[in-house]
Amino acid sequence: MYYNEDTIIYLNGEFVKSAEAKIDLYSQSLHYGYSVFEGIRSYKTIKGETAIFKAGEHYSRLKNSADAMNIPFTYSSEELITATYELLSRNNMQDAYIRPLVYAPANMSFTKNTESFLVIAVWKMEPFLGEKLLKVMTSSFQRPNPKGFKIEAKASGHYVNSILASQEAKARGYDEALLLDINDFVAEGPGANVFFEKNGKLFTPPTKNILAGITRATVIEICKELDITVEEKYFTGDELKEADAAFFCGTAAEVIGWESLDNVKFPKAWNETVSSIIQEAYQCKVLHKEFKRSFVRA
């Protein structure tokens, strides 16, 4: 699904075949989830060029995550961006998902490492959450307490929480989960940030208890460009159920609307929402396409 015998990865400064790469089975990352990663996308633009969306922001966050987790990091963003474009070319890919991972060496203790390793893999990805409006459920799992974890870091171990929540939702017949924070305010999805719409205005949780997504920041940029009001605030699941519309956003998910939350359907037709305008504007932005749809404030 992710690679074949011809797939190339970037491993510790070299391009090697994925099928021939090795990892130490005593790695601290394998045993304890002690690693950091990024999710990045590249697109074939309307001019036929390959463009990695916000590559600088992603690789800057990768370094910040490594620093936050005390993982040695010796790469520059420029070096990794150049390597990623070369990796895409070697795998003959333009529309691709890109996964850089910084992982630890053999270490069965909890002591700080003096070195780390880096791999970048690319693969083709179908729409991560599909293309239909989502049926979402409030998870029984909460987002981790920010006093217990470096929530601002995109650390691999954090995503055990995401896997449990997403699996729970799908086992109960839903498409995805919504997680609350330790104070029972809406936090985020397993791998995406949340926005809701009410009377033409957008709302999203503040960054204190969530991962500050790069796609989330892009949605806020789009709102400013289109003169759409967006407010960061804490809100409950009950308040969210009274919204006109809601959506997830993330690198993998892109912008994907919801049909319902806990079987409560959102009243406004998706194609009549401000949220759908954001969805279309986002697609134009990643493809370097001019956005022409007009927005008329309600």
C-alpha positions in Angstrom: 0.0 0.0 0.0 2.8 2.4 0.9 5.8 1.1 -1.0 7.0 -1.6 -3.4 10.4 -3.0 -4.4 11.1 0.1 -6.4 10.1 2.8 -3.9 12.8 5.2 -2.7 13.0 6.8 0.7 15.4 9.4 2.1 17.2 7.9 5.0 19.9 9.8 7.0 21.0 11.8 4.0 20.9 9.1 1.4 18.3 7.9 -1.1 17.8 4.1 -0.6 15.2 1.5 -1.5 12.4 1.3 1.1 12.4 -2.5 1.0 16.1 -2.6 1.9 16.0 0.0 4.7 16.5 -1.2 8.3 15.7 0.1 11.8 17.2 -1.0 15.1 14.6 -3.1 16.9 16.0 -1.7 20.2 15.1 1.9 19.1 13.6 4.0 21.9 11.1 5.1 19.3 9.8 1.6 18.6 9.4 0.8 22.3 8.2 4.1 23.7 6.8 6.1 20.8 9.6 8.6 21.3 9.9 10.3 17.9 8.4 13.2 16.0 7.0 13.5 12.6 5.2 15.7 10.0 2.5 15.2 7.5 3.0 17.2 4.4 1.3 17.2 1.0 2.6 17.9 -2.5 0.3 18.8 -5.4 0.5 19.0 -9.2 -0.4 22.6 -9.8 -2.6 23.9 -12.6 0.6 24.7 -14.5 1.8 21.1 -14.2 4.5 21.8 -11.6 5.1 20.0 -8.4 4.5 22.1 -5.3 5.0 21.1 -1.7 2.4 23.0 0.3 3.9 25.1 3.1 7.1 23.0 3.2 9.0 25.6 5.2 6.3 25.7 7.9 6.2 22.0 8.2 9.9 21.5 8.4 10.2 24.3 10.9 7.6 22.6 13.0 9.5 19.3 12.7 12.5 21.0 14.2 10.5 22.6 16.9 8.9 19.3 17.8 12.3 17.6 18.1 13.6 20.4 20.3 10.5 20.2 22.5 11.0 16.5 22.9 14.8 16.7 23.5 15.6 14.8 20.3 18.8 15.9 18.5 18.0 17.6 15.2 20.8 18.7 12.8 19.0 19.3 9.6 18.1 22.7 8.0 14.7 23.2 6.4 16.3 24.1 3.1 18.2 20.8 3.1 15.1 18.8 3.8 12.9 20.7 1.3 15.5 20.1 -1.5 15.7 16.4 -0.5 11.9 16.1 -0.6 11.6 17.5 -4.1 14.3 15.1 -5.2 12.5 12.2 -3.5 9.3 13.0 -5.2 11.1 13.1 -8.5 12.8 9.8 -7.9 9.4 8.2 -7.1 7.8 9.9 -10.1 5.1 11.5 -7.9 3.5 14.9 -7.8 0.2 14.5 -5.9 1.7 12.8 -2.8 1.6 12.5 1.0 5.0 13.1 2.6 6.0 11.7 5.9 9.3 12.9 7.6 10.1 11.0 10.8 12.9 11.7 13.3 13.5 8.7 15.5 15.8 7.6 18.3 18.6 5.1 18.4 18.8 1.9 20.5 18.1 2.9 24.1 16.0 0.9 26.6 16.5 3.6 29.3 14.8 7.0 29.5 18.1 8.8 29.2 18.6 11.6 26.6 20.0 10.5 23.2 23.0 12.1 21.6 22.0 11.3 18.1 18.8 10.7 16.1 17.9 9.4 12.6 15.7 10.8 9.9 13.6 9.2 7.2 11.3 10.8 4.6 8.8 8.6 2.8 6.3 9.5 0.1 3.2 7.7 -1.1 -0.1 8.3 -2.9 -3.0 9.0 -0.7 -6.7 8.7 -1.3 -8.9 11.3 0.5 -8.0 10.6 4.1 -11.5 11.0 5.4 -13.3 10.4 2.1 -15.2 13.0 0.1 -18.6 12.8 1.7 -19.9 14.8 4.6 -18.8 13.0 7.8 -20.8 11.4 10.6 -18.9 12.3 13.7 -19.2 11.1 17.3 -18.0 12.6 20.6 -15.3 10.2 21.8 -15.1 8.7 25.2 -11.4 9.5 25.1 -10.1 13.0 26.0 -7.2 14.8 24.5 -4.1 14.5 26.8 -3.6 17.0 29.6 -1.2 19.7 28.2 0.5 19.7 31.6 1.4 16.0 31.0 2.6 16.3 27.4 4.2 18.8 25.0 1.0 19.2 23.1 2.6 21.7 20.7 4.9 18.9 19.5 3.8 16.5 16.8 5.1 13.5 18.7 4.4 9.9 17.6 3.4 8.7 21.1 0.6 11.3 21.2 -1.2 9.5 18.4 -2.0 6.4 20.4 -4.8 8.6 21.8 -5.9 9.4 18.2 -5.9 5.8 17.1 -8.0 4.7 20.1 -10.6 7.5 19.5 -10.8 6.9 15.7 -11.1 3.2 16.1 -13.9 3.6 18.7 -15.9 5.9 16.4 -15.6 3.6 13.4 -16.5 0.5 15.4 -19.8 2.3 16.3 -20.6 3.2 12.8 -19.3 6.7 12.5 -16.8 8.2 10.2 -14.6 9.9 12.7 -14.3 11.0 16.3 -14.3 14.4 18.1 -12.2 14.7 21.2 -12.8 17.0 24.2 -10.1 18.5 26.4 -9.7 17.9 30.1 -12.3 20.6 30.8 -14.9 19.1 28.5 -14.5 21.8 25.8 -14.1 20.7 22.2 -10.5 20.1 21.3 -9.9 18.5 17.9 -10.2 15.4 15.9 -7.8 12.4 16.0 -5.7 14.1 13.2 -7.4 17.3 12.3 -8.6 20.6 13.8 -12.2 21.7 14.1 -14.2 24.7 12.9 -17.9 25.4 13.2 -20.0 28.0 11.5 -22.9 30.0 12.9 -24.6 32.9 11.1 -21.8 33.3 8.6 -19.1 33.4 11.3 -16.5 30.7 12.0 -15.3 29.5 15.4 -12.4 27.3 16.4 -10.8 26.2 19.7 -7.7 28.2 20.9 -4.3 26.6 20.7 -3.6 25.8 24.3 -5.1 22.3 24.4 -4.6 21.4 20.7 -2.0 20.9 18.1 -1.8 24.2 16.2 -2.3 22.8 12.7 -0.7 24.4 9.7 -3.9 23.8 7.7 -5.8 25.4 10.6 -3.6 28.5 10.2 -4.2 28.4 6.4 -8.0 28.4 7.0 -7.6 31.5 9.2 -5.5 33.1 6.4 -8.2 32.4 3.9 -10.8 33.9 6.2 -8.8 37.1 6.4 -8.4 37.2 2.6 -12.2 36.7 2.1 -13.2 39.0 5.0 -14.9 36.1 6.8 -14.9 36.6 10.6 -13.2 33.8 12.6 -13.0 33.7 16.4 -10.9 31.4 18.6 -12.8 30.5 21.7 -13.7 27.6 24.0 -17.0 25.9 23.3 -18.8 22.7 24.3 -20.2 19.9 22.3 -23.7 21.1 22.9 -22.9 24.5 21.5 -21.3 22.8 18.5 -24.5 20.9 17.8 -26.4 24.2 17.4 -24.1 25.3 14.6 -25.1 25.7 11.0 -22.2 23.6 9.8 -18.8 22.2 10.9 -15.7 20.8 9.4 -12.3 19.2 10.0 -9.1 20.5 8.5 -5.7 19.0 8.3 -2.9 18.2 5.9 -4.3 14.7 5.3 -8.0 15.5 5.7 -7.7 18.9 3.9 -11.1 20.6 4.5 -14.0 18.1 4.9 -17.5 19.0 6.1 -19.6 17.2 8.7 -23.1 15.8 8.2 -23.8 15.3 11.9 -22.4 15.2 15.4 -23.7 12.4 17.6 -26.5 11.9 15.1 -27.6 15.6 15.3 -27.6 16.8 11.7 -26.4 20.3 10.8 -29.3 22.3 9.3 -27.7 24.2 6.5 -27.0 22.6 3.1 -23.2 22.3 2.8 -23.0 24.0 -0.6 -24.8 27.0 0.9 -22.3 27.5 3.8 -19.3 29.8 4.3 -17.5 26.6 5.2 -17.9 25.2 1.7 -16.3 28.4 0.4 -13.3 27.8 2.6 -13.1 24.3 1.3 -13.0 25.5 -2.3 -10.6 28.3 -1.6 -8.2 25.9 0.1 -8.2 23.6 -2.9 -7.4 26.6 -5.1 -4.6 27.7 -2.8 -2.8 24.3 -2.8 -3.1 24.0 -6.6 -2.0 27.6 -7.2 -5.3 28.3 -8.9 -7.1 31.6 -8.8 -10.2 31.5 -6.5 -13.1 33.3 -8.1 -16.2 32.3 -6.1 -17.8 35.3 -4.5 -18.7 35.5 -0.9 -21.8 37.5 0.1 -22.1 38.1 3.9 -25.4 36.9 5.3 
